């Protein structure tokens, strides 16, 4: 990795941490370049403006999220060809991953950008929406596979159930931070897992 690439990645890492802690509006170019140790012209060498920095950060965040989910649920599929079991195992793996974060989840740029969306252009707002929709599409597909094999106990809109995964995780991040209890996030994911198990398989037990 060249020095220019290393500087760019360090700038992105520092900017992401600052934005998650203080919001986009509360993060200045001046503080970023001071911490990285570059000039303002050095910043503009890597990014056209602050909005392009925000776009690059969000794109990187979404790609990392996708890679993490692919890994988690890919491992779950390797363990079973049952679609319900795959989702339950994946949620358990996700909860374990969150529990292993020593200082809790650092936060989510999707949520942070949502709270600051008036500061961004339409292109960036669209990208943020696409990130949320990607989660819905992923989990809707898994739920459709489950529905094809197991009838749910209640008539549930599959898109709403898919969105529930996002709302539980995002809400878990928020309450974990407010109450300063990192264990709350994995606990919420496990509760969601229990709900889905009960919704589709009353009386059925899994070895997981």
Secondary structure as a PSIPRED ss2 file (coil, helix, strand):
# PSIPRED VFORMAT (PSIPRED V4.0)

   1 X C   1.000  0.000  0.000
   2 X C   1.000  0.000  0.000
   3 X H   0.000  1.000  0.000
   4 X H   0.000  1.000  0.000
   5 X H   0.000  1.000  0.000
   6 X H   0.000  1.000  0.000
   7 X H   0.000  1.000  0.000
   8 X H   0.000  1.000  0.000
   9 X H   0.000  1.000  0.000
  10 X H   0.000  1.000  0.000
  11 X H   0.000  1.000  0.000
  12 X H   0.000  1.000  0.000
  13 X H   0.000  1.000  0.000
  14 X H   0.000  1.000  0.000
  15 X H   0.000  1.000  0.000
  16 X H   0.000  1.000  0.000
  17 X H   0.000  1.000  0.000
  18 X H   0.000  1.000  0.000
  19 X H   0.000  1.000  0.000
  20 X H   0.000  1.000  0.000
  21 X H   0.000  1.000  0.000
  22 X H   0.000  1.000  0.000
  23 X C   1.000  0.000  0.000
  24 X C   1.000  0.000  0.000
  25 X C   1.000  0.000  0.000
  26 X C   1.000  0.000  0.000
  27 X C   1.000  0.000  0.000
  28 X C   1.000  0.000  0.000
  29 X H   0.000  1.000  0.000
  30 X H   0.000  1.000  0.000
  31 X H   0.000  1.000  0.000
  32 X H   0.000  1.000  0.000
  33 X H   0.000  1.000  0.000
  34 X H   0.000  1.000  0.000
  35 X H   0.000  1.000  0.000
  36 X H   0.000  1.000  0.000
  37 X C   1.000  0.000  0.000
  38 X C   1.000  0.000  0.000
  39 X C   1.000  0.000  0.000
  40 X H   0.000  1.000  0.000
  41 X H   0.000  1.000  0.000
  42 X H   0.000  1.000  0.000
  43 X H   0.000  1.000  0.000
  44 X H   0.000  1.000  0.000
  45 X H   0.000  1.000  0.000
  46 X H   0.000  1.000  0.000
  47 X C   1.000  0.000  0.000
  48 X C   1.000  0.000  0.000
  49 X C   1.000  0.000  0.000
  50 X H   0.000  1.000  0.000
  51 X H   0.000  1.000  0.000
  52 X H   0.000  1.000  0.000
  53 X H   0.000  1.000  0.000
  54 X H   0.000  1.000  0.000
  55 X H   0.000  1.000  0.000
  56 X H   0.000  1.000  0.000
  57 X H   0.000  1.000  0.000
  58 X H   0.000  1.000  0.000
  59 X H   0.000  1.000  0.000
  60 X H   0.000  1.000  0.000
  61 X H   0.000  1.000  0.000
  62 X H   0.000  1.000  0.000
  63 X H   0.000  1.000  0.000
  64 X H   0.000  1.000  0.000
  65 X H   0.000  1.000  0.000
  66 X H   0.000  1.000  0.000
  67 X H   0.000  1.000  0.000
  68 X H   0.000  1.000  0.000
  69 X H   0.000  1.000  0.000
  70 X H   0.000  1.000  0.000
  71 X H   0.000  1.000  0.000
  72 X H   0.000  1.000  0.000
  73 X H   0.000  1.000  0.000
  74 X H   0.000  1.000  0.000
  75 X H   0.000  1.000  0.000
  76 X H   0.000  1.000  0.000
  77 X H   0.000  1.000  0.000
  78 X H   0.000  1.000  0.000
  79 X H   0.000  1.000  0.000
  80 X C   1.000  0.000  0.000
  81 X C   1.000  0.000  0.000
  82 X C   1.000  0.000  0.000
  83 X H   0.000  1.000  0.000
  84 X H   0.000  1.000  0.000
  85 X H   0.000  1.000  0.000
  86 X H   0.000  1.000  0.000
  87 X H   0.000  1.000  0.000
  88 X H   0.000  1.000  0.000
  89 X H   0.000  1.000  0.000
  90 X H   0.000  1.000  0.000
  91 X H   0.000  1.000  0.000
  92 X H   0.000  1.000  0.000
  93 X H   0.000  1.000  0.000
  94 X H   0.000  1.000  0.000
  95 X H   0.000  1.000  0.000
  96 X H   0.000  1.000  0.000
  97 X H   0.000  1.000  0.000
  98 X H   0.000  1.000  0.000
  99 X H   0.000  1.000  0.000
 100 X C   1.000  0.000  0.000
 101 X C   1.000  0.000  0.000
 102 X C   1.000  0.000  0.000
 103 X C   1.000  0.000  0.000
 104 X C   1.000  0.000  0.000
 105 X C   1.000  0.000  0.000
 106 X C   1.000  0.000  0.000
 107 X C   1.000  0.000  0.000
 108 X C   1.000  0.000  0.000
 109 X H   0.000  1.000  0.000
 110 X H   0.000  1.000  0.000
 111 X H   0.000  1.000  0.000
 112 X H   0.000  1.000  0.000
 113 X H   0.000  1.000  0.000
 114 X H   0.000  1.000  0.000
 115 X H   0.000  1.000  0.000
 116 X C   1.000  0.000  0.000
 117 X H   0.000  1.000  0.000
 118 X H   0.000  1.000  0.000
 119 X H   0.000  1.000  0.000
 120 X C   1.000  0.000  0.000
 121 X C   1.000  0.000  0.000
 122 X H   0.000  1.000  0.000
 123 X H   0.000  1.000  0.000
 124 X H   0.000  1.000  0.000
 125 X H   0.000  1.000  0.000
 126 X H   0.000  1.000  0.000
 127 X H   0.000  1.000  0.000
 128 X H   0.000  1.000  0.000
 129 X H   0.000  1.000  0.000
 130 X H   0.000  1.000  0.000
 131 X H   0.000  1.000  0.000
 132 X H   0.000  1.000  0.000
 133 X H   0.000  1.000  0.000
 134 X H   0.000  1.000  0.000
 135 X H   0.000  1.000  0.000
 136 X H   0.000  1.000  0.000
 137 X H   0.000  1.000  0.000
 138 X H   0.000  1.000  0.000
 139 X H   0.000  1.000  0.000
 140 X H   0.000  1.000  0.000
 141 X H   0.000  1.000  0.000
 142 X H   0.000  1.000  0.000
 143 X H   0.000  1.000  0.000
 144 X H   0.000  1.000  0.000
 145 X H   0.000  1.000  0.000
 146 X H   0.000  1.000  0.000
 147 X H   0.000  1.000  0.000
 148 X H   0.000  1.000  0.000
 149 X H   0.000  1.000  0.000
 150 X C   1.000  0.000  0.000
 151 X C   1.000  0.000  0.000
 152 X C   1.000  0.000  0.000
 153 X C   1.000  0.000  0.000
 154 X C   1.000  0.000  0.000
 155 X C   1.000  0.000  0.000
 156 X C   1.000  0.000  0.000
 157 X C   1.000  0.000  0.000
 158 X H   0.000  1.000  0.000
 159 X H   0.000  1.000  0.000
 160 X H   0.000  1.000  0.000
 161 X H   0.000  1.000  0.000
 162 X H   0.000  1.000  0.000
 163 X H   0.000  1.000  0.000
 164 X H   0.000  1.000  0.000
 165 X H   0.000  1.000  0.000
 166 X H   0.000  1.000  0.000
 167 X H   0.000  1.000  0.000
 168 X H   0.000  1.000  0.000
 169 X H   0.000  1.000  0.000
 170 X H   0.000  1.000  0.000
 171 X H   0.000  1.000  0.000
 172 X H   0.000  1.000  0.000
 173 X H   0.000  1.000  0.000
 174 X H   0.000  1.000  0.000
 175 X H   0.000  1.000  0.000
 176 X H   0.000  1.000  0.000
 177 X H   0.000  1.000  0.000
 178 X H   0.000  1.000  0.000
 179 X C   1.000  0.000  0.000
 180 X C   1.000  0.000  0.000
 181 X C   1.000  0.000  0.000
 182 X C   1.000  0.000  0.000
 183 X H   0.000  1.000  0.000
 184 X H   0.000  1.000  0.000
 185 X H   0.000  1.000  0.000
 186 X H   0.000  1.000  0.000
 187 X H   0.000  1.000  0.000
 188 X H   0.000  1.000  0.000
 189 X H   0.000  1.000  0.000
 190 X H   0.000  1.000  0.000
 191 X H   0.000  1.000  0.000
 192 X H   0.000  1.000  0.000
 193 X H   0.000  1.000  0.000
 194 X H   0.000  1.000  0.000
 195 X H   0.000  1.000  0.000
 196 X H   0.000  1.000  0.000
 197 X H   0.000  1.000  0.000
 198 X H   0.000  1.000  0.000
 199 X H   0.000  1.000  0.000
 200 X H   0.000  1.000  0.000
 201 X C   1.000  0.000  0.000
 202 X C   1.000  0.000  0.000
 203 X C   1.000  0.000  0.000
 204 X C   1.000  0.000  0.000
 205 X C   1.000  0.000  0.000
 206 X C   1.000  0.000  0.000
 207 X C   1.000  0.000  0.000
 208 X C   1.000  0.000  0.000
